[in-house]
Structures are given as structure tokens and as C-alpha cells.
Amino acid sequence: MNILVINCGSSSLKFQLINSESEKVLAKGLCERIGIDGRLTYQPEGGEKEQSDKAMPTHTEAIQFVIDALTNSETGVVKSLDEIGAVGHRMVHGGEKFASSVIITDEVKKAVEECNDLAPLHNPANLIGVAACEELMPNTPMVAVFDTAFHQTMPEKAYMYGLPYEYYEKYKVRRYGFHGTSHSFVSKRAAELMGKPYEQVKTIVCHLGNGSSVTAVLNGKSVDTSMGLTPLEGLVMGTRCGDIDPAIMEFIAHKEGLDVDGVMKILNKDSGVYGLSGGLSSDFRDLTDAAVAGDKKAEIALEVFSYRVAKYIGAYVAAMNGVDDIVFTAGIGENDDLVRRQVCSYLEYLGIDFNDEANTDLRGKEATISGPDAKVKVFVIPTNEELAIARETLALI
């Protein structure tokens, strides 16, 4: 069966068509600048990448262009929509309503909509993608795969905040966590590499990208994670501040004459390594180049990021009363050997026996970067959220 995986943003749409038997990507691409002018990038398996400007007033037109590209007589990979057996949709926030992936129904869409205020930038866009697919592919089953679902196994001691309990009862203010599809996929692969049952391994996954999170996976279940009610909490990230003293918000507001929205913009868009580097860049490649050239702010930004990752790892070793393996994944985790080296420099007490040679120039390759006699294994495992969504979709339908 061929499964179309859709990841909708407010003005973008990523897609992959995956054969569920071979798990090969038959085609992939991106629609961007939706609602502005529109651009389609499309690449069939083994073929050249194509780019074309196309008017995309809404996501419906974007989905139509995706279908047209997939069924194109020259570069398409299927003859008709009949060869697409299902669509798997990435959904960012499912609140407490969804602890697993589900077949999309009217009731499911309503429940997702009720979580919109928890993810105002993501959930509405995800639902728009569903509506567009339903309009153009009304007879094709659709599945929702939630970023938050994997973390619904967290115990109360991990997800409750030290706030009046009524805010949880009234508004469900609690830690939810994100990147769950990635954390689940990577932790399962780590258990395979160790040759151990997934239900018998203590794993810490470091999903490090422009948005970053660390998760403690105990015996196949998420028991704690660094992101919270929103993706702002936790690690210092590309442009997000991560954990801060909440009183800083009031302090900055008074000093700068800002309202809540103004302060939140600073915390979400102007902070993280971007802010620490003096606005140089949120791209770790730029920061590394600048640090090597002697830029002190870039150097500090990288050190702060790595230090915060190491602190969370240490916390989750305590949370699970031990750890068997640590995994680096996502854009920075897979590609930045400097960050991995910096993080692991704090973890010698675990007996990881860091292998610097194995750590060098991996660029998205799967590897073991701990020594053969390491007490705690350290892996680099490329994440594949699209494949994970396809697997979840296939299992449900």
C-alpha cells in the first residue's frame, strides 16, 4: 500500500509518498508560501528535484498540486489516486484526549479543534490540511498521528506544574511534551541496536534541532520530557529561550514597555542561541564557524546549549534510576559533531567511553559513538517521523 504523509504548517505543506511494504520513499516535496504566491518542490525517487511557482491561495490548491505531481505522466510515481491507500497527517497537539494515533472522524476533528488554544500556530494548520485532503480524496481513509501522544504515559509527578490545581482542572495546564513521534521512533531503533527488548531498556533521546527536546524513555514509555505546555519550555533552542525564571517576563515588560504578546515574541523568536549570539544566527553551522573564528558570543551560545542538554540528561538518569543508552537525533543531533562532543564531555561519570573518531563527520548516518566497553551506549540515529507516521497509519487501517 502507498501512504501519503502530510505535515501542514500555516503557510507550508511537506509531503512524502511511502510504500508501506518496502518502506521506500517514492516521492517527496514541499509546498511553501501558501496564501502568498506559492512554490512547489517535488522529487521522485531516483529523479531530479523540480521547483515551480504555482498560485496557492489555500491548502486545497497545494494538495491538488501535490496530487498532480504524484500522478504526472512523466515524473509521477502513481497512475491515479486509487494507488494511494491512506493519508497520514501529523498533528501537533492532542491534549489529554489522544494517547495514540486515530482514524480521523468528525469527532476527532472537533477534539483537535478544542486543543487549538494549546497550539495556535500548528493545530489549525493541521486541520486545514485534513480538510483539503478530504475535499480532494473523499474516499481515502485519513489518520491523525500526534506529537503529544507518546508522552501521555508520563506520571502526574512529571507533568504537573507547581500552580494552583484549579488551572489544571479548568484549563488542563500541564506538561504535554512534543516531538513524540521522533522520540518513539528513535528509542525503538536504539533498543534494536542494543539487541534488547524495548520494554527492558532505559533510554534518553536528545532530539536536537531548531526546536529541541530531551525525553526519558523507561521500558518503552515516556516518563518525562523537557518541553511543556508549549514547545517554549526546556532546552535553549534556535530562537526559543527554554527554561527561565518566570519573573524575567515581568522585569523585561516593565523595562521595555512591552505587553505580554511583546514579551512572548522575544522569548519565542528573538532568544535561544540566536539571542545569545547577539542576533548572529540560529543556524548552528553559522555559530560553529563564528566560534572557530573567535566570536565569543557564538562560543557562549554553543556552550550554553550543550550544557543545558547535559543537565537534562543528568536529570533523567536520576528520574529513571539509571540509563542504558543515550541517543542523538534530528538536524543538530545527527549532524553536529561539536555539540555531541560538548554534551558528552559532561557525561564521563556514566562510563560512556566517548569515541571521538566515530563521532566525526557522520552527517546523518547511524553510528555508535561510545567505546566497545562503554557502560552506557551512545548512538546517533537519524529520525524519520514520516516513516513513523506511515507505520502508524498502516497499523490503524
N, C-alpha and C positions, 0 to 999 in steps of 0.2 A: 504494500500500500504506500502511496505517496502522501506525505503530510506537509501542508503548508504552515510554516511557523511565522506568526506575525507579532511584531513588537512595535506598538504605536506610541509615538510621542505627540506633543501638541502640534508640532509642525513637521514631523518626520515619521517615516514608517520603514523599519527594517524587515526583511523577509528572507526566508530560506525554504526551499522545497527539498525535503529529505525523504529518501526511500527507506521505509521502516525495516525492511528485511536486510539490506546491505548496510544501512545507516550512512550511506553516502549522500553528500550534498549535491543534488542535481543542478541547482542554480541558486544564486543568492543576489541580494541587491539592496538598494536603499532609495526611497523616495524622500526628498527633502524640500524645504521651502514651500510646504503645503500651505495654501492660503495666501501666499505672497506671489510667486510666479510658478515655481515647480521645476524639479530636476530629477530624472530617473537614472540611477546607476544599476546596471544589470550585468551579471556574469554567469554564463552557463558553465557546467563542469568541463574543464579542459579547454574552454574557449577564452576569447579576449574580453576584457571589460569594456562595456559600452556605456557611454554617457549621452543623454539627450535632454534638452529643455522641453518641458511639456507643461501646459497650463493645468494646475491642480488647485482649483478653488476650494475643494474639500477632500476628505479622505476617500470618498467614494470614487472620485476620478483617479486618485492614486492607486487604489485597489484595482480599478479597471485597467490601468496601465501595467500593473504587475501581471494580471491575468493575460493581457495581450502579449507581454514579453515572454511569458512561460509557454504560450501556445503558438508563438510566431513560427511560421513555416520554415524559416531559415535558421534561426538561432534558438528557437524554443525547445523545451525538453519534454513536453507532453503534447498530444494532439488536441485534447479538449479538456474541459473541466471535469469530465467523467473520470479522468485518471487521477484526480485529487480526491482522496478518500475522506479527509478531515482537515480541519484548521485548528491549530493550537495557538491560543492567544496568551501572551504574557500579561498578567495583571499584577500591578504593584502592591495594592493594599486590599486584603480581605478581612481586616479586623479580626475579631474573635469568631466570626461566622464560618470561616473556612480553614480547616486544618489539613486539607488535602485538595488536589485538583478536582474539578467537577465539570460535567457536561453543562453547557450554557443553556439555561431556560429563562423565561421571563422573570421567574422568581430569583434566579441567580443574578440577573442584571439589576434588579431592584435592590438586592442586598449589597451589591458592589457600589451602586449609586449612593447608598446610605453611608458608605465609607469615604465619600468624596472629600469631606472636610478634613480627613486624616491624610489624604494625598491629593491636594487640589490641582497639582501640576500634572499628575500622572493618570489617576483613575478616570477622569472624564475623557482623556485622550484614548485610553484603552477601550472604553465603551464605544467611542466613536468608531474605532477600528472594527469592533464587533458588528456594529450596525451596518457599516459599509459592506462587510463580507456577507452579512445576512441578506442584504439587498441584492447583491450580485450572485450569491451562491446559496439560494434559499433552501436547497435540498441537501446541503453538505453539513454534517454534524460539526459542532464547534465545542472546544474545550477551553476552560479557563485554568491557567496554571499561575498560582500566586507566589509572589516573592516572600510573603509573610508566612505562608502555610507551614514551612519546615520548622519555624520557631514556635509553633503553637504547643510544642511539648515542654517548653520552659516551665519550671515550677513557679509558684507565686513569689517565693523569696527572690527570684531572679527578675521577674517582670514588674513587680510593684514598685512605685516611687514613694518616697517619704513625704507624701502630700496628704491632705485630708481625704479619707476613704470615700467621701461622697463624690469626689471628682472622678473616681473610677466607676462608681455606681451610676452616676448621671451621664458621664461623657466618655467612659472607657479610656481614661488617661492611664496609660501603662506602656511598658516597653513591648514593641512588636518585632523589631528587627527586620532586616531586608537582605537582599542577595541570597535568599534561602535556596533558590533553585541551584545556584552555583555551589553553595556550601554543601548541599546534599550530594550533588554530582561528584564533587572533588573528594569528599570524605569517603564515599563508596569506593572510588578508584584507589584511594590510599590503602584501604583495607585489602583490596585485591593485590596490590603491590607487596604488602606485608605477608600475604598468604594466611590471613586470619579472618574469621567470621566477622562481618560488620557489627554484629551485636556484641562483640567482645573486645572492642578497641576504643581507646581514649585518644581522640584526635583534636587538634587545634588547627582550624583553617584560617589563613590570612588572605582574604580577598582584597588585594591592594590595587586600586586604580584611581581614577579621578574621584570616585566615591569609594571609600574603603571601609571594611568591617572585619572583625575577628569573631569567630564562633567556636564555642566549646561543644564538641560532639561526643557524648558519652554513650557508648553501646548503641550507636546508630541514631541517637536522638539529640537534638539541640537542647542544651540545658542553660546556655547563656550566650548572649551576643552583644556586640558593642553599640550598634545603632539602637535607637529607642522608639519613642512615639513617632518620630520622623527620622529621616536619614542624617539629621544635623548632629546628633549625639555621637560620641565615641572618639575615634581617631581624628587627628588633624588630617585634612584631606586636600584635594586640589584647591578648592576655594571655600570649603566649609571649615569652621573653626574647631569642631569637635567639642569635647568636654571643656567647659569654662565655669567659673564662678557666676551663677545667675545674676548676682548684683552688678556685674560688669555692664549688663544691659541698661540698668537704670543710670549708672555712672556715665556711660557714653551718651545716653539720651539727653541728660542734663547738660553735659559739657558741649555737645554738638548741636543742641536744639532739635533733636530728632524725635519722631513719634515711633511707635512700636514697629510699624512697617519699615521705617527707615533703618532702624537698628537691625531688624531681621535681614534686610538686604545686605548689610555689612557682614553679618555672621554667615550668610549663605553664599554670597557672590564675591566678596572682597577679602575674605580671610584665608585660612589654611596656608599652604606653602606659598600661594600667590601673595597673600598679605605679608607673610613673614619675609619674603624675598624682596619686599619693597615694591611689589607690583611687577616684578620682572617676568614671571611666568608661572602657570600652574602645571606646565609640562615638565616632568622630571628629567627628560633629556636635556632641556634648556638649563635646568637648575644644576645638573651634574657638570655640564660644560662650563657654566659660570663659576661653580665651586672650584673646579680644577684650575681655572684661570685666576683664582684668588678672590672671588667675590664673597665677602664674609657673610652677607645676608643669605645668599643662596646656600652656603655651607651650613649656616644655622638652621635654615628651613629643612634641609635633608636630615640633619641630626635630630631635630625635634620630632619629625615624622617617624624615624626609625626607633627612637627612644619610646615614643608612645606605643608603637606596635609591640615592642619588647615588654613593656609594662602590662599590657593586656594579656600577652602570653603567660606571663608570670601569674597574673590573677587567675587565669583559667586553669593553670596547673593546680592551683590551690582549690578551685571550685570542683575539680574532678578528682582531687586527691591523687594526682599523678598524670602522666601523659605518655603515650606510646609513640606518637608521631606528630610532626608539625608540617603543615603544607602551605606553600606559597602559590598563589594563583592570581589571575586577572592581569591587566596590562602591565602594571608595575611589578607585581609578584612574579610574573613569568619572564619579564624581560630586563629587569634592572638588577644586575649582579651586585652593584654597590649597596643598594638598600638591603638586599638579602644578607650581605656580609655584615653591614652595620647592625642589623637586628640580631643576627646570630652571635655577634661579639658579646652580647649581654647574656647569652644562654649557655655558656661553657659549664656552669654548675649542673646542668641537666645531663652532661656527658654526651653531647651531640657529635663531638669529633668532626668539626666542620671541615669539609674538603673544598678548599679554595679553587683548586684546578677544575673540579667537577662543576663548580658554580659559575665558571667564566663562559661568557658568550653562548648562553643557551637559546635566547631569542625564541621563547615559546615552545621549547622542546621539553618533553617529560624527562626528569632526571632525579637521581638521588644525590644530594649534596652533603650528606653526612658520611662518615667513615664506616668501613665494614663492621667495626666492633662497637659502634655507637649504641649507647643505652636507649637513646631517643632518636628515631629516624627523622630526617628532614628531607622532604620531597618538593620538587617543583612540578606541578601538574596543571597543564592548560585546562581552563574551564571550557565548557561547551553547553551553555544554557539552552541554545536552540535544540541540540540533540536531546537534552534532558526534557524539554517541553514536548518534543516529538514522542519520546518514550512514554511520558505521562498520558499524552493524547491517545496513543495506540492502546495503552492498557485500559483506558476507560471505554473506548468504543468497540 
